[in-house]
Amino acid sequence: RRVLFRSWRATLAGGVFALFAGLSPMQAQTSRLDLGGMLQVGGEAERYLRVLQIAGEVPLQLWSAQPFTAREVSTLTPRGDHPWRARFADHDSIGAKRWTWLRPDARVWLNTGFPVRDMEGPAWSGRGLNAQVQWGGTGSFWRFRYQLAPVAFVNQNAGFTVAPSDFPNADPRHDGNIDLPQRFGDGMYGRVDLGESSLQLELPVLLVSLSNQVQRWGPGRSYALILSPNGGGFPHLTLATPRPVSVGIGNFQLRYMAGTLGQSSFSPHSAAHPDRVTAAVVGSFVPRWIEGLEIGAIKWNEMWMPKTVTWSELSRPLTGGFNRNFGTGAENINIPGDNGMASAFFRWVAPRAGAEIFGEIYREDYAGDMRTLLEKPDDLASIMLGFQYAVMRTPDRIRTLRAEIVNGQLAHQERGQRGFSASEPPYLHSEVVQGHTLRGQLLGADDAYGGAGFRLAVEDFTPAGRSSWTFQRSLVMEDEPYLSRTTDVRPADVRYSLRFERMTFAGDRDFTLTIMPSYELNRYTIANNDQFNLYVAAGIRGWR
């Protein structure tokens, strides 16, 4: 089958190795945070730079389309004294070397009762012991940047009681409309992933990237509604403006992405359409008359993989938001084999106040027509709101308070004109039956699929490292009467967690310890089926 994207994994790995050929390895770090290469989405450096921005120590910049380009990263140089000044280089050390070893990253974690996920990336977090390692190299040549950073993980995947479903281990509510296994098989599970590997060509007016890097679109830290780091990266091609473009009334950035999405082997799937192609666009705008305000939108489509990928599929996010096949009777359906979604977002940073507020509203599927959109603008919608405030700012300590809330339970979570009278969660699809997932994990926000959630966190940054305390609530699932296997009304499955994390610097290394007890009420919506889990993780990054 002549499919352009099927060979992306081999093309990416081969292209990176070809550039590495003939280079003399040298043992050096490009920085002393995360892997030490390209700025990592959701990593320690990105988290800290965002805090420095609201504290006024980093210039204002668009933050809602990551990973950042090299030109964007170059503008994020911290100003003045700040707690982690010893960890940041004074110049772009990647640009000075053709080959640099990355900082190795190893971590282990344990779930005592049931699977709880508390990390970003491709690794699934099963019950029992889990382990992950990542390492590689990075460098640059002319206008090219390249990084090879594969990751390997393995799970003990110990047994636990799963909820009944029509397919073993599948999602208990919508096992035929989403690839979201409760458990990845009945034995040990693991795999090797390309991780943070990327090949980039950055020209003055265009960035071209062939990459597997984790991405985040939208301003949310914990709850990015369309594209988050939850499931790791996937092979994709990116075309983007390398820096904001001035249009007189403000600056804008535009990013187009096309890629392939894989599925797990542990949920029902379509034998006729096992693979998907995705195409999406995100744009952000900063009006010149309102300092620190960023507004933007995302349009995303994922489709059955055709025998030959054409411009018809690749241009889908650039077309209108109404369904061409929407009408009455037999025509009252989606575009066949197409799962479409969109969101609008904002982020407003006030460095003088040391604060930011942000939000995103997500709408799934096509509106049908303008009248339907006006009647039910919140149909199949979810919303996220959050803020972050630097309550203490000194050269040796920054303390922040952060809150983030997501809700996928808006009143019109149904399609009455399509025969549905009960609510349903986001990310499902009746034809693209994998739903909005990547290899069995959500591309969006976990708590949005469950229904709702919030996180309240306090973080301390000092020269010694970082301490974080987080209280979180997750609505794991609610009873859905039209899908229930009984006529009884069941209580909501709700999980409360208290999370502590300490990251400590020691020379060029850093050590991380995470402890998170969780208590789940009415697990699987069974009254009084309360269960406890203890999540404990330890990690080390760096050479010595």
N, C-alpha and C positions, 0 to 999 in steps of 0.2 A: 504494500500500500504506500502510495506516494504522499506521505504526510510530512510536511516541513518540520513540525515540532517534535515528532517522535524521536528524532536523533539528537535532541538538544543536550541531553546529559552527556553523550559521547562527544559532541562537538565542543561543549564547554570544557570538559576535562582535557580533551586533546588540544584545544587552543591554548589553555593555560600552560600545559606541559611543554608545548612547542615554544612558548615564550621563555620558559625557564631553561630550556636546553642550552648548554654551554656557559651558563652563568656560574660563577664561583660562589658557593655558599659562604655566608659569614654569619656568625652568631651575634646578633644585636637586636635590641628591641626598638621599635619605632615609637613606643610610648610605654607607660607603666600602668595601664588600665586595660581591662578586658583582654582580648587577644593581642592588642597592641598594633593592629593594622588599620584597616578601614573602620571608620566610626560605626560601632555596632548598635543596631536598633534595639532599644531596651536594655543596653548595657550600662555599666557604671558611669562611663564617660558621658553618654547621652543624657542620662538621668541628672548627673551633676551639672552639666552645661545648661540644662533647662532651668535648674534652680538658680544658677549664676545669672541667667538672663532676667528672671524676675527680681533678683537682688540688684540689678543694674551693673553687674560685672562683666556681662557679655552683650555685644550689640544686638539690637532687635533684629529678628530674622524670621522668615516663614518657618513653621515647624510641623506642618501637617502633611508632608509627603516625604517619607523616609524609606531607604537610606539617603542621607545627604550626598550631594555631589562634592567633589574635592574642592571646588571653588567656594561652596557654602561652608565647608568645614574650615577653610582658611580664614573666614570672617569671624569664627567663633573663638578667637584667641582671648582668654580671660584677661581682664584689665586689673591692675593693682594687686593688692594682697588678698588671698583667699585661702581657705583651709587646705586645699589639695594642690597648692602651687608647685610643690616638689614633684608631683606626678605628671606634670605637663611639660612637653618639650617646648623650646622657644621657637622652633621652626618645623617645617614639614619634613620630617626625617625620611618618610617614604619616598618623597621626591628626590632625595639625594642618593638613593641606593637602588640598584637593579634587583637585589635580592636580600631579604631580611627574614630571619626566622621569626615566627609569631611566638607569643607566650603560650606555652601549653596550658590546657585547662582540663582538670579532672574533678569529678564530683560523684558522690554516692548519696543515696537517700533511701528512706524507709517509710512505708505506710503500714501501720500495724493492723488496721481493721478493714479498710476498703480503699479503692483508688481515689486519691486526691491529687490534683495537678497544681503545682505551685511554681512552675518555671516555664519560660518561653523557649520555643524551638521544637524540633521534630520528635523528641523523645516522648513516648507515652509513659505515664506514671502509674504503674500497677501496684497491687498489694504485694508486700514483701520488699526485698532488697532490689535496688536499681542502681545502675552505674553508667557513667558517660565520660568519654574522653574526646578532646578536640585539639588539633595542632595543625600546623602548616607553615606557609611562607607567603610573603607579599613583596611587591616592589613596583617599579615604574620604568618605562622607557619611552622617551619622547612624550607624546600625549596619551600614551597608554598607561593604565594602572591594572594590575592583576593580583589576584589573591587566590590561593588554594588552601582551603581550611575545612577539610572534611570532618565529620563528627560520627562517632560510633557509640551506640548505646545497647544495653541489654537489661531486661527485666526478669526477675524471678517469676513474676506473674502468678503468685500464689492464689489458690482458689478462695472464693467467697460466694455468698448467696446472691445470685442475680435475679432480677425481676423476670416474670414470665413474658415471653414474646413469641411471635410466630416463627422466628428464625433464631437459632441458638446464639446467645450473647448479644443480640442486636438491641437497638434502642427500644425500650418497652412501650413507648407511646406511638411512634411512627416508624416502625421497623422497615416499612417498604418505601419510605420517602426521604430517608437520610442515612448516610453512612457514618454512624456514630455508635460503635460497639461499646457495650458495657465492659467487655473483657476481650483482649486480643488473643483469642485462642485458649487452649486448656493447658498449655505448658509454657516454658521459657520463650520469651519473644525479644527480638532485637534486630537491628539492621545498621547499615552504614549509609550515610547521607552526604551529599556534597557540601552541606553546611553553608558557611559564609564564603563560598567560592564565587569569584566574579572576574570578568574581563571587561574593562571600560575604556572607551575612547572619548576623551573630553576635548571637543573643539570649542572655539570661541563662542559659537552660537548654538551648539547642539551637543548633548551627551548621548552617546550610543553605548548601551550596556547589554551584555549577555551574561546572565547572572543566576545564582541560586540563593542569593542573600534573603534573609528575613526582611519583610517590609511592614510598615505601619502607615496607613492613610487615615487622616483625621486627627483631631487634637487630643483624644483620650489617652490617658496613661494606662489605665486598666481595662477600659471598655471601648476599644475601637470597633465600630459596628460592622464595617464591611471587610476591612483587611487589617488583621492584627498579627503579631508574632506568634500567636498561640500554637499553630500547627507547623511552624518552621517555614522554610523557603521552598520554592518550586522553580523549575527552569522557566525563565522568562526573558523577553527582549524588552528593553526600555528605550524610549526616545523622549528626551526632556530638555527643557531650557536649563543650562548649567547654573544660571543665577537669575534673580528677578529682572524682568524686562520693564523698563519705564515706558508708560503710555501717557504721560502728562498728568493725569488725574490720580496716578498711583503706580504701583508696580504689580505685575502678575507673574505667575509661574504656571507652566503647563507640563504635564507628564502623561505619556501614553505607554501602556504596557500590554503585551500579549504573551501568553504562556500556556503551559499544560498542567492539568491537575490530575493527580493519581488517586486511586481509591484503595481502601483496605481490602483484606481478604476475609473479613469477619462479619460482613453484613450482606444482605441481599443486594445484588447488582444486576444491571441489564447486560445479558450476554451479547446483545446486539450493539450496545453502546457503552463499553466499559471505560472509555477514556473521554476526557473533556478538554476543550480548548477554551481559554478565557481571554477576553479583551476588555480593557478598562481605561478610563481617563480620569485624572484628578486635576483640578485647577484651583489656584488660590490667588486672592487679590488683596492688596494693602492700600486703602485709600490714603492719599497724602495728607488729608486734612484731619485724620483721627490717628494719633500716635498709638502704635502698638496693636491696632485692630487688624485681624486677618479673617477674611471670609472666603468660603470656597464650597465646592461641590464635587461629588464623585458619581460617575456612571459606570456600572459594572455589568457585564454579561458573561455567562458561562454556558457552553453549548455542547451538544453531542459532537464528538470528533468526526468530521467528514472524511471521506477518502482522500480528498484534496482540499487543503485549506485555501480559501480564496478571500478576495477583498470583501465579499459579502459578510463573512464571519468577522474579519478583522476590523471592519468599520461599524459593527453593530452598536458600540457605545456612542458613536457619533451621530446616530439617527435619532429620531424623535422619541418621546417617552410614552407614546400611545401604541397599543397593540393593533397591528394592521388587520389581524384576524378577528378582532372583537366585534360582536354583533348580537344576533339572537339565535336561539335554537342551536343547531349543530356548529354554527360558526362562533359560538360564545366560548372560545378557548384561547389559550395562550398561543404565541408563535411556537410551532412544534419544535421540541428539543432545545428550548431557549429559556434560561433562568435569568431574568433581569432584575436589577435592584439599583437604587440610587440613594444618595444622602446629601444633605446640606449641613455645613458646620461653621463655627466661628471660634476664634480664640482672641482674647483681649488681654494684653500684658500692660501693667502699669508699674514700671520699675521704681518710680518715686514712692509708690505705696508698697512695693515689694510683693505684688500679688498678680495672679492671673485668674481669669474665669474662662470657661470653654464649654462647648456643647455641640451635639450632633443629633439630627433627626434623620432616621432611616426609613425608607419606604420600599417594601418588597413588591416585585412583580409590576406589570404594566397597569396603568390606570384604566385602560379601555377607551375612554373618550373624555373630553373636557367636562361634560356634565357629570360623569361619574366621579371625576377628580374633585369637582366642587361639592358634590354631595357627601363624599367620604374622603376628605383629604388625609385622614389618619388611618385609612384602611391598611391593614398589614404593616403597621408602623411600629418603630421603637424609638426611644429617646434616651440620650445620655447628657448629663450635666455634671460639671465639676469645677473646683477651684483649688488653688494652691497659694499659700501665704507664707512668706518668710517672717516668722515672728521674732527671730534674732539674727542679726547680721553683724559679725565682727570679723577681723582678719583670721581668727583662729576657730570660729564656730559659726555655722549657719544652721538654724533650726527651722523646719518647715512644718506646716499643718496642711494636709491635703484631704479633700473629700471628693468622692466620685459616686454617682448613682446612675443606674440604668433601669429602664422599665420597658418590657416588651408586652405589656398587658393592656395596651390602649383599647378603648371601647370598641373600635371597629375592626378587631382582628378576625374578620370573617368576610366571606364573599357571598352575600345573600343572592345576588343576581346570578351566581354560578352554582347554586344548589347547596351551599354550605350555610348552616345556621348557627354553628358553635364556633368558639374561638380556636385559634391554633397558633403555635409559636412561629417565630421567623425561621428562615434558613431551610425550610422544607421545599420539595418540589415533586409534582406528580409524574413528570416525564424524565427530567434529569434527576434520577432517583438517588443519586449520591448527596443531593442537597448542596448547601454551601459549605463543603468540607474539603479537607486535604488529607488523604490517607487515614481517614477515620477520626480526624480531629477538626473542630470548627475553625473556619477562617475568620469568623467574627468573634463576638463576645459570648463566652460560655453562659453568663448569667442572663443575657438577653434571651437565649434559647430556653433557659429554665423559666423565665418570666420576669425576674427582677433581682436586683442586688445592690449593695452599697459597700464602700470601703472608706474607712476613716483612719488616716495614718499620720503619725508624727515621725519625722526623720531628723537625725542629727549628723552633721558633717563636721569632722574635726581633722587635724593633721594625722591622727592615728587611724582614721577610717570612717565608717558609717554605722550608725545604729538605727533600726527602724522598728516601730511598733504599729501594728495594723489590726483593727477590729473589722471583721467583715461578715456580712450576711448574704447568703445565696438562696434564692428560691430555686431548688433543684428541679422540681416538677410539681404541677398541679393535676388534679383529676380532670379529665376531659370527657364529659358524659357521652358524647357520641362515639368515643373510641373505647370506653370502659368495657371490660369484660364482665362487669356485674352492674346491677341497677343501683347499688349503694353509692351514696355520695362520699367520697374519700377526703381526708384532710390533706393539706399541702405538705410536701416534703421540703423542709427548710433546714439549712445548715448554718451554724454559727461557728466562727473560727477566731482565734486570737493568735496572731503571728508575731514572733520576734525574730529579727535577723541582725547579726553582727558581722561586719566585714572589717578585717584588721590588716593594715599594712605591716609587712616585715621585710625590710630591704626591698628587693625588686619583686617579691612575691606578695600575694594577698590571700588571706584565709577567710572563708565564709562559713558561718554556722547559722542554720535556720531551725527554729522549733515552732511547730504550729499544731496545737491541739484543736480538734473539731468535734462538735457534737451535732448530730443530725437527728431531727425530730421527724417521726412518721416516715421513715425511709421507704421508698417505693409507694408512697401515699397509703401505707398501712398504719392504721391508728395505733399509737403507742409502740411502734417498732423503732425505738430510739437506739442509735448506735454511736460509738465513740471511735475516733481515729486519732493517732498521733503521727504527725509527719515530722521527721528529723532529717536534715540534710547537712552535709559538710563538703566543702570544695576548696581547691587550691589552684591558683594561677601564678605563672611566673617561673623563672629559672632557679633562683637562689635567694 
